[in-house]
Amino acid sequence: TTGGACASSLLQVLYDAEGGKAKAAGASKKKHDGATSKLSYVDILVKMRSDLTTRGYDQIPQLTASHPVDIAAPFRLKSGKGTARALLVGINYAEEENQQSSSHNDVKNMHRYLTEVAGFDADNVTMLMDDGDCPLPSKANIIETWKELAEDSKAGDSVFFHFSGKGSETIAPVDYENAGPICDGDMYNAFVKKIPKGVTVTCLMDSCHSGSTVLELPYVFKADGTDIRSKTMKMNQGFNSSKFFFGDTFNQLIGESRNGFSTPPRRSSNGRKAASSPSTPTTNSSACDDDLGDDAVTMVSI
């Protein structure tokens, strides 16, 4: 959605579910079971759309995932008893004529929610902002922090990445005019394919025109029409499966020959790629988390 609207809407919905900010802050003193609220993924997106519409936005919130997650289950940013880590990037592009104004506040508000409500340890939450206080959200810093998140994580851990700034199919770091944008290949190579098996990753891509994001995933649920009625994820027709055909990333994300996908192309005895192409994934409601076992990476993008 338009820069800042998605993050503020998500936080509004989550705080409302907790009974307001004051009550929500007090919840941090209790043992947290990982569920961010009693709302399901469907509830969250539907309420976000209502909130955005009320505020004059026409975007339709959507959830994309590496496999068909159970979207009727409680919405979680922290899964299981492992360590929860986060990278929050907010860029106002202060040196530009058309600078943004809300990205820093989005990141600060998200930091508060993660540490006071969602059960994240403040020491495990990194903020990159062009505010003169935090480390600069340069291309090099963002990519390096992704690598560190992947290296520090292990099975059972959770990772949350929030970006608020300019972008569409790429991310614009603060130095994009000199260093260039962060494209899907940068994110996959530095972050996605390095995430260990058994780690749950949630990404909130809150940027201009983020309906098509740098983190494209095979399954999608939109807070609109038949998706709401069926309450199941569908195959993302715009998904380019070839992006996952490197290393073990594709297998890690959606499992060997699971959910209707074929495995990545393999080399034949003469060194050439054997003929192989991904088939259309099944989308029935039974194809959810349990189909993947404990060895898969769960990635969710809002």
Buried (B, 14 or more C-beta within 10 A) or exposed (E): BBBBBBBBBBBBBBBBBBEEBEEBBEBBEEEBEBBBBEBBBBBBBBBBBBBBEEEEBEBBBBBBBBBBBBBEEBBBBBBBEBBBBBBBBBBBBBEEEEEBEBBBBBBBBBBBBBBBBBBBEEEBBBBBBBBEEBBBBBBEBBBEBBBBBBEEBEBBBBBBBBBBBBBBBBBBBBBBEEEEBBEBEBBBBBBBBBBBBBBBBBBBBBBBBBBEBBBBBBBBBBBEEEBBEBBBBBBBEEBEBEBBBBEEBBBBBBBBEBBBBBBBBEEEEEEEEEEEEBEEBBBEEEBBBEBBEEEBBBBBBB
